[in-house]
Amino acid sequence: MLIYCDSLFITMNTLMLESGFTNGYNSKITTKHGIFQSNLSVVQLLENACLRHASTLEGRIQATKRLMSYFQKTPIIIEPGKIAAFPTMSYNNLECIWIFNHLFHIEELGQGECLLTFYNRMTVKVAASKYVLIKQQERMHAMINTFGLLGRYSDLQG
């Protein structure tokens, strides 16, 4: 079922975010509860979600670049300790898909295309190689762990 929504659907239930130009909508949000659509672009949705947690999308990207030295396809933390995502390609590319920090299995379908099966058995095809998906997932989890450790150490010093 497809329903209109906005960036409030970027939560811990979000599995994936992608451009989807149908029926006047600009993006598609895949969650544990179904697929929703928004008039906002993917970048606008991410920007609004980051703003809800006291930052901007660009601020989140710059923080990760500076701390982790991930200069391309930079993963981001949207809500510290809870929500993170990684892009399958440059986030400025309309074909970029953002995949959130949930468990999924990757099945390679052919060159540059994979089938993701999330833990709730929802499946989706993505235009990315298995190598890129695994590498991006590893980078996202390394970023989550590093930022988490920094938060823990700053609590000890405060």
Backbone as CSV, one residue per row, in Angstrom:
resi,resn,N_x,N_y,N_z,CA_x,CA_y,CA_z,C_x,C_y,C_z
1,MET,0.846,-1.176,0.000,0.000,0.000,0.000,0.890,1.238,0.000
2,LEU,0.596,2.208,-0.833,1.355,3.444,-0.924,0.537,4.584,-0.329
3,ILE,1.151,5.341,0.571,0.477,6.436,1.250,1.386,7.655,1.215
4,TYR,0.794,8.859,1.115,1.566,10.093,1.177,2.154,10.258,2.575
5,CYS,3.364,10.753,2.658,3.953,11.022,3.968,5.055,12.051,3.833
6,ASP,5.723,12.343,4.944,6.859,13.254,4.913,7.991,12.689,5.759
7,SER,8.909,13.551,6.155,10.116,13.066,6.827,9.848,12.460,8.196
8,LEU,8.654,12.577,8.746,8.347,11.932,10.018,8.366,10.414,9.881
9,PHE,8.352,9.916,8.641,8.457,8.478,8.426,9.909,7.994,8.423
10,ILE,10.861,8.916,8.580,12.264,8.520,8.726,12.473,8.242,10.215
11,THR,12.320,6.974,10.578,12.394,6.546,11.976,13.228,5.276,12.065
12,MET,13.211,4.662,13.237,13.914,3.396,13.415,13.252,2.280,12.615
13,ASN,12.066,2.522,12.066,11.371,1.533,11.241,11.715,1.644,9.763
14,THR,12.465,2.676,9.375,12.800,2.896,7.971,13.854,1.899,7.513
15,LEU,13.585,1.248,6.391,14.525,0.297,5.805,15.315,0.930,4.663
16,MET,14.625,1.751,3.856,15.219,2.253,2.618,14.531,3.542,2.188
17,LEU,15.279,4.381,1.500,14.750,5.632,0.967,15.285,5.798,-0.441
18,GLU,14.387,6.086,-1.395,14.815,6.226,-2.792,13.918,7.200,-3.538
19,SER,14.432,7.718,-4.655,13.616,8.556,-5.529,12.556,7.685,-6.174
20,GLY,11.379,8.239,-6.330,10.293,7.504,-6.964,9.307,8.480,-7.561
21,PHE,9.406,8.704,-8.831,8.609,9.728,-9.478,7.347,9.124,-10.088
22,THR,6.329,8.942,-9.254,5.042,8.429,-9.724,3.918,9.224,-9.089
23,ASN,2.881,9.464,-9.855,1.682,10.157,-9.365,1.992,11.480,-8.671
24,GLY,3.001,12.186,-9.154,3.359,13.478,-8.584,4.248,13.416,-7.361
25,TYR,4.616,12.225,-6.921,5.486,12.079,-5.763,6.944,12.074,-6.211
26,ASN,7.838,12.389,-5.276,9.265,12.473,-5.589,10.121,11.416,-4.914
27,SER,9.577,10.762,-3.898,10.382,9.774,-3.190,9.515,8.661,-2.629
28,LYS,10.210,7.567,-2.337,9.558,6.376,-1.798,10.296,5.968,-0.530
29,ILE,9.546,5.750,0.539,10.103,5.376,1.830,9.633,3.961,2.141
30,THR,10.572,3.028,2.226,10.240,1.647,2.556,10.485,1.460,4.050
31,THR,9.452,1.028,4.757,9.551,0.815,6.196,9.129,-0.609,6.532
32,LYS,9.280,-0.964,7.800,8.825,-2.273,8.261,7.315,-2.415,8.104
33,HIS,6.619,-1.299,7.984,5.160,-1.311,7.938,4.583,-1.093,6.547
34,GLY,5.441,-0.976,5.538,4.968,-0.785,4.181,5.754,0.269,3.439
35,ILE,5.255,0.592,2.256,5.918,1.567,1.395,5.065,2.825,1.358
36,PHE,5.715,3.969,1.567,5.039,5.254,1.591,5.680,6.165,0.558
37,GLN,4.953,7.204,0.146,5.478,8.156,-0.817,5.440,9.559,-0.245
38,SER,6.285,10.436,-0.791,6.342,11.820,-0.342,6.528,12.748,-1.531
39,ASN,6.006,13.959,-1.390,6.248,14.995,-2.394,7.662,15.544,-2.270
40,LEU,8.287,15.341,-1.114,9.647,15.826,-0.890,10.658,14.921,-1.586
41,SER,11.786,15.488,-1.955,12.867,14.694,-2.540,13.556,13.903,-1.436
42,VAL,14.369,12.948,-1.822,15.144,12.162,-0.858,16.014,13.079,-0.011
43,VAL,16.697,14.015,-0.639,17.579,14.934,0.077,16.779,15.797,1.056
44,GLN,15.597,16.270,0.651,14.758,17.054,1.554,14.292,16.226,2.752
45,LEU,13.924,14.976,2.503,13.507,14.096,3.595,14.645,13.886,4.589
46,LEU,15.847,13.604,4.076,17.001,13.407,4.947,17.351,14.690,5.696
47,GLU,17.294,15.812,5.009,17.576,17.104,5.638,16.613,17.345,6.799
48,ASN,15.320,17.153,6.574,14.328,17.374,7.626,14.508,16.392,8.785
49,ALA,14.846,15.147,8.479,15.077,14.157,9.536,16.294,14.551,10.375
50,CYS,17.361,15.009,9.719,18.554,15.455,10.452,18.235,16.686,11.308
51,LEU,17.452,17.619,10.766,17.093,18.824,11.512,16.308,18.490,12.780
52,ARG,15.490,17.443,12.731,14.755,17.017,13.925,15.706,16.587,15.037
53,HIS,16.943,16.259,14.666,17.929,15.802,15.645,19.112,16.768,15.729
54,ALA,18.820,18.063,15.519,19.746,19.172,15.779,20.959,19.234,14.864
55,SER,20.803,18.845,13.608,21.890,18.999,12.649,21.286,19.156,11.261
56,THR,22.162,19.231,10.279,21.740,19.254,8.891,22.331,18.029,8.196
57,LEU,21.817,17.707,7.043,22.378,16.597,6.268,23.845,16.874,5.964
58,GLU,24.138,18.077,5.521,25.530,18.420,5.201,26.407,18.363,6.451
59,GLY,25.881,18.783,7.592,26.626,18.699,8.844,26.947,17.261,9.213
60,ARG,25.979,16.369,9.034,26.195,14.947,9.322,27.246,14.359,8.377
61,ILE,27.159,14.735,7.097,28.125,14.244,6.115,29.523,14.743,6.455
62,GLN,29.648,16.037,6.773,30.959,16.612,7.086,31.556,15.997,8.346
63,ALA,30.732,15.722,9.357,31.226,15.097,10.582,31.803,13.714,10.288
64,THR,31.099,12.942,9.469,31.578,11.597,9.119,32.845,11.680,8.277
65,LYS,32.866,12.589,7.325,34.067,12.746,6.495,35.274,13.087,7.351
66,ARG,35.099,14.001,8.280,36.217,14.453,9.109,36.695,13.348,10.045
67,LEU,35.777,12.655,10.689,36.153,11.653,11.671,36.595,10.338,11.035
68,MET,35.925,9.932,9.974,36.149,8.606,9.405,36.941,8.618,8.097
69,SER,37.122,9.773,7.499,37.793,9.900,6.199,37.066,9.119,5.104
70,TYR,35.735,9.140,5.153,34.905,8.551,4.095,34.470,9.708,3.201
71,PHE,35.179,9.922,2.118,34.947,11.104,1.308,33.950,10.889,0.174
72,GLN,33.653,9.656,-0.148,32.660,9.366,-1.187,31.636,8.401,-0.618
73,LYS,30.403,8.533,-1.075,29.307,7.682,-0.600,29.305,7.644,0.930
74,THR,29.324,8.823,1.522,29.472,8.962,2.962,28.207,8.524,3.706
75,PRO,28.323,7.556,4.609,27.182,7.182,5.448,26.929,8.287,6.478
76,ILE,25.720,8.327,7.014,25.391,9.359,7.995,24.663,8.764,9.196
77,ILE,24.799,9.453,10.307,23.974,9.187,11.478,22.885,10.246,11.469
78,ILE,21.639,9.818,11.457,20.519,10.756,11.472,20.131,11.081,12.903
79,GLU,19.976,10.041,13.715,19.702,10.211,15.146,20.754,9.413,15.901
80,PRO,21.629,10.091,16.628,22.715,9.388,17.315,22.212,8.224,18.172
81,GLY,22.894,7.095,17.995,22.564,5.900,18.756,21.359,5.129,18.254
82,LYS,20.687,5.652,17.221,19.459,5.000,16.771,19.344,4.823,15.257
83,ILE,19.468,5.902,14.503,19.188,5.844,13.067,20.415,6.263,12.267
84,ALA,20.827,5.391,11.345,21.940,5.687,10.433,21.574,5.117,9.070
85,ALA,22.253,5.609,8.046,21.982,5.129,6.692,23.222,5.309,5.832
86,PHE,23.265,4.521,4.740,24.350,4.684,3.778,23.776,4.796,2.369
87,PRO,24.444,5.587,1.514,23.998,5.706,0.124,24.661,4.645,-0.742
88,THR,23.967,4.228,-1.802,24.530,3.254,-2.730,25.438,3.915,-3.765
89,MET,25.328,5.231,-3.889,26.158,6.023,-4.807,26.127,7.457,-4.307
90,SER,26.676,8.390,-5.045,26.640,9.787,-4.631,25.206,10.193,-4.336
91,TYR,24.995,10.841,-3.204,23.631,11.196,-2.823,23.012,12.247,-3.737
92,ASN,23.801,12.897,-4.549,23.277,13.853,-5.527,22.686,13.163,-6.754
93,ASN,22.989,11.879,-6.928,22.477,11.109,-8.050,21.045,10.677,-7.754
94,LEU,20.131,10.922,-8.680,18.724,10.573,-8.469,18.503,9.069,-8.294
95,GLU,19.445,8.251,-8.748,19.309,6.804,-8.611,19.865,6.282,-7.288
96,CYS,20.366,7.186,-6.462,20.920,6.796,-5.165,19.812,6.256,-4.265
97,ILE,20.107,5.154,-3.605,19.213,4.570,-2.614,19.921,4.662,-1.268
98,TRP,19.208,5.084,-0.253,19.736,5.124,1.101,19.214,3.899,1.832
99,ILE,20.111,3.098,2.384,19.752,1.891,3.113,20.065,2.127,4.590
100,PHE,19.098,1.829,5.437,19.206,2.136,6.853,19.786,0.966,7.642
101,ASN,20.129,1.220,8.884,20.834,0.252,9.723,19.892,-0.830,10.262
102,HIS,19.584,-1.767,9.370,18.805,-2.959,9.692,19.503,-4.170,9.099
103,LEU,19.187,-5.324,9.607,19.749,-6.557,9.065,19.126,-6.866,7.703
104,PHE,19.973,-7.284,6.773,19.471,-7.729,5.478,20.456,-8.717,4.865
105,HIS,19.916,-9.549,3.992,20.708,-10.524,3.241,20.837,-10.002,1.816
106,ILE,22.003,-10.199,1.209,22.256,-9.725,-0.152,22.393,-10.918,-1.081
107,GLU,21.595,-10.915,-2.139,21.718,-11.926,-3.186,22.060,-11.212,-4.492
108,GLU,23.204,-11.569,-5.063,23.627,-10.938,-6.308,22.817,-11.507,-7.464
109,LEU,22.171,-10.626,-8.236,21.329,-11.058,-9.354,22.078,-11.023,-10.675
110,GLY,22.993,-10.129,-10.782,23.763,-9.943,-12.005,24.673,-8.763,-11.789
111,GLN,25.379,-8.411,-12.815,26.339,-7.329,-12.677,25.646,-6.030,-12.261
112,GLY,25.980,-5.562,-11.073,25.457,-4.288,-10.611,24.030,-4.306,-10.114
113,GLU,23.473,-5.476,-9.827,22.116,-5.542,-9.305,22.018,-6.632,-8.243
114,CYS,21.357,-6.296,-7.141,21.205,-7.249,-6.041,19.784,-7.235,-5.509
115,LEU,19.436,-8.309,-4.864,18.165,-8.421,-4.167,18.470,-8.376,-2.672
116,LEU,17.872,-7.402,-1.992,18.025,-7.301,-0.544,16.796,-7.929,0.095
117,THR,17.035,-8.772,1.072,15.945,-9.339,1.861,16.160,-8.886,3.291
118,PHE,15.259,-8.040,3.776,15.351,-7.540,5.137,14.842,-8.595,6.106
119,TYR,15.142,-8.419,7.381,14.808,-9.405,8.403,13.308,-9.664,8.513
120,ASN,12.476,-8.728,8.029,11.027,-8.937,8.065,10.516,-9.603,6.778
121,ARG,11.453,-10.104,5.979,11.210,-10.815,4.716,10.792,-9.905,3.555
122,MET,10.836,-8.600,3.749,10.572,-7.679,2.649,11.773,-7.724,1.705
123,THR,11.521,-7.822,0.410,12.604,-7.865,-0.572,12.515,-6.673,-1.514
124,VAL,13.680,-6.257,-2.013,13.740,-5.145,-2.950,14.998,-5.287,-3.803
125,LYS,14.874,-4.961,-5.085,16.032,-4.948,-5.977,16.706,-3.586,-5.898
126,VAL,18.027,-3.606,-5.867,18.786,-2.361,-5.880,19.864,-2.420,-6.952
127,ALA,20.119,-1.268,-7.549,21.143,-1.170,-8.583,22.482,-0.865,-7.921
128,ALA,23.064,-1.900,-7.326,24.381,-1.794,-6.692,24.956,-3.196,-6.602
129,SER,26.267,-3.281,-6.667,26.904,-4.596,-6.573,26.915,-5.065,-5.121
130,LYS,27.081,-6.351,-4.941,27.182,-6.928,-3.598,28.380,-6.335,-2.873
131,TYR,29.485,-6.154,-3.592,30.694,-5.567,-3.001,30.396,-4.181,-2.430
132,VAL,29.734,-3.321,-3.209,29.425,-1.961,-2.764,28.512,-2.005,-1.546
133,LEU,27.494,-2.845,-1.577,26.553,-2.923,-0.459,27.242,-3.383,0.827
134,ILE,28.081,-4.400,0.733,28.786,-4.896,1.912,29.764,-3.845,2.431
135,LYS,30.505,-3.225,1.523,31.473,-2.195,1.920,30.773,-1.017,2.593
136,GLN,29.673,-0.570,2.024,28.930,0.546,2.593,28.332,0.184,3.954
137,GLN,27.829,-1.032,4.073,27.274,-1.491,5.340,28.377,-1.527,6.412
138,GLU,29.550,-2.025,6.052,30.677,-2.064,6.983,31.087,-0.654,7.414
139,ARG,31.129,0.259,6.461,31.500,1.640,6.774,30.476,2.278,7.715
140,MET,29.188,2.018,7.452,28.140,2.572,8.307,28.283,2.051,9.740
141,HIS,28.501,0.747,9.889,28.618,0.178,11.236,29.889,0.654,11.939
142,ALA,30.975,0.819,11.209,32.194,1.379,11.797,31.940,2.803,12.281
143,MET,31.209,3.577,11.489,30.870,4.955,11.859,29.997,4.967,13.118
144,ILE,28.973,4.122,13.159,28.090,4.047,14.327,28.907,3.717,15.575
145,ASN,29.781,2.722,15.474,30.601,2.319,16.618,31.542,3.432,17.062
146,THR,32.188,4.094,16.107,33.133,5.157,16.437,32.435,6.329,17.110
147,PHE,31.323,6.775,16.551,30.589,7.885,17.163,30.053,7.482,18.532
148,GLY,29.636,6.235,18.687,29.166,5.747,19.978,30.259,5.760,21.024
149,LEU,31.458,5.335,20.630,32.596,5.353,21.553,32.973,6.776,21.929
150,LEU,32.937,7.688,20.975,33.251,9.085,21.278,32.270,9.643,22.297
151,GLY,31.003,9.303,22.138,29.995,9.756,23.086,30.237,9.204,24.475
152,ARG,30.646,7.946,24.544,30.922,7.320,25.829,32.120,7.984,26.507
153,TYR,33.187,8.267,25.735,34.371,8.898,26.311,34.107,10.322,26.716
154,SER,33.284,11.047,25.971,32.985,12.433,26.354,32.142,12.464,27.627
155,ASP,31.309,11.433,27.844,30.535,11.345,29.092,31.456,11.158,30.282
156,LEU,32.537,10.410,30.113,33.479,10.168,31.193,34.264,11.422,31.571
157,GLN,34.512,12.277,30.583,35.312,13.480,30.818,34.462,14.638,31.339
158,GLY,33.146,14.605,31.086,32.258,15.709,31.460,31.927,15.663,32.868
